Structures are given as structure tokens and as C-alpha cells.
Amino acid sequence: MSSVVLNDLTFEAKSGDQLEEVSFGLMAPKMVALCSENNGPAMAVEQLLMGEGKIIEGSAQVNGEDISTFRRHPERVIASFDRVPLKGKTVEKAIAHATKHMKGALDVKQTLQMLVSLGIKYDQKVAALSDGQQQELRIIILLALRRPVVFLGDALDYLSDSARSTIGNLVKDYATKTNSVVIFTSHDVSTMMRFASTIYYFSSNRLTSARGINANDGVDCTVTVIGTGFPIDVAIKIGAHMLEEAENQTRFLYSGNIQALLPLLEQSTITDIRIEDSSVDDELMAY
């Protein structure tokens, strides 16, 4: 079974990004999201997996073996989006170059089949593809490498809404069918909630909490209530996480069914209500 296990790990990446006393166990099949105020924790995890940096304390294991085992050849078990090249004039040649000598990878024909739903053809010139299409091609190549641990980074953020849905579901399906661990991050809360089975929340370089995501969960929203009389205790019981309480304003993150919240907002002393998509900053305040 594919796995990534960190035990009280303090790590300094080559880039200067750090992890401090981080512990978690990622067991396949799983697609997990790293949520933080910046990309520092995600970059540190990626460089840890690729053997670029120094472990100060603690330990890290991949597939039950110490990560130092893979230091010289991490590509045997780990594939990272940022390391996927697009070399070759055509789509077909780019795939052939990236998968060459990669034991266990899909062949070119099989990889091209995954591009059909995206409308990218084998004979198209890579230079003629849009930025979004090049992003899609690199993600498909990443999956074609068929590695048990995949670091996707924030690659989904640079796709259109429709492509993000298609690619995100494809990656999620990949994790299940190949019994793999996929690690990603995003600046968009709805993207993390749609595709991750677990979200790990970081404050600076420390892991603060983990949250399991169910398939029937909605997307978190931030609610601002102007006025008085809002029953805060009841709201907390049905999924509210308070962000700000003032004399005439209550602001909270809501994780439940919005229909259950509506009766609480029908107070005559409430003068205005704003419901917006949750931001990463609000998520970090709540979790």
C-alpha cells in the first residue's frame, strides 16, 4: 500500500521553506490537500519527497521505507508536477520524452487516450497549445508516470472551471484505481473540498489540524450577520465556526447545509446578511 508517514518531522528544504514537528500518515488510496496562508508548507513537502533539504529531527517514510532510501532516485516512487517536462515539438513526442525509461509508465498510446476528453490531439504542436492546455497535458503526463506518490502542487488552480472539474475527477479516480497518494494545494477552498478526502491545515510551518471531507459535504461559506439576537450557541451546534463577534456584527464560517441555517437568520433584529464563499484565511482561522 502506498503511504507517506511523517513522525515529529522538522525539515529545512533547499528553498528555505520549513516543516516544524509535523506528524501525519497518508495511506492510499487518498487525495489530500495542504491548506496554508502561502505555498511554503507545500513546497517543503515536495522537496522533502524529492530529497532536497535536511531533516533536522524526526523521520519520514514512503511506502514503509525511510525516505533516504529514495534520495538518489526519488522518481522511482514519486512524481512531481513541477518536474514534468514538455520537450518535443508535438504532443505525442512530448509524452514519449517524458515517459521514456520510466518503468511502469503508460505507453504513448494509452496516455493519448486520456487526452481525448480534453480535446488535445497527438499531432498538435506543443508551442501552439494555450497555457491551460499545456497545464492539462503536463498533468496527464504526471498521471501517466504511474507513481505511487504524486505531488500535484497548485496545478489545478491554473485551469478553467470546466477543465478543473474534469482533471480533478480524473486525478481522484487515478488515486483510487492505482492505490496511490496524491498531494495537492489550492488557493480555492471549493477546489480542496471537492477533491480531497482530507485537508491538512498549516499555520506557518506547523500542522495545526486535519479535517476529513465527506462526499456529500457542501462547500464552506462565510456568513456575516449585521444586527442583534443571532443565536450563536445554536449555530455552533449545527456547524458554525465563529470568526468574529462584535456588538452589532457576527461573522462565522459555516460547514453545514445552508438550509438548516436559514431559520436562525429570521430574527427581526437582524438587519443584513451576507453569505460568501469561504477564503483560505477564514479556513485557517476556523481550523
Disulfide bonds with the S-S distance in Angstrom:
none
